[in-house]
């Protein structure tokens, strides 16, 4: 069982999407504690100096999907 799972899906403008990605990048760049504004609330994450990164692109059925996944140990 997962300790915590959060998922948020919504339609954003390209500029709004860029702002979210930029905020995440700034949080990663400036320290181990990331504060992310997720609309109705904030999510605080402790991120180590090294993370696993997976980038996946899928094209099919008239849609394109880009996933950027970051993983790290909580131990």
Beta strands, then each sheet from edge to edge (+ up, - down):
strand 1: 33-37
strand 2: 42-46
strand 3: 52-60
strand 4: 63-71
sheet 1: 1+ 2-
sheet 2: 3+ 4-
end
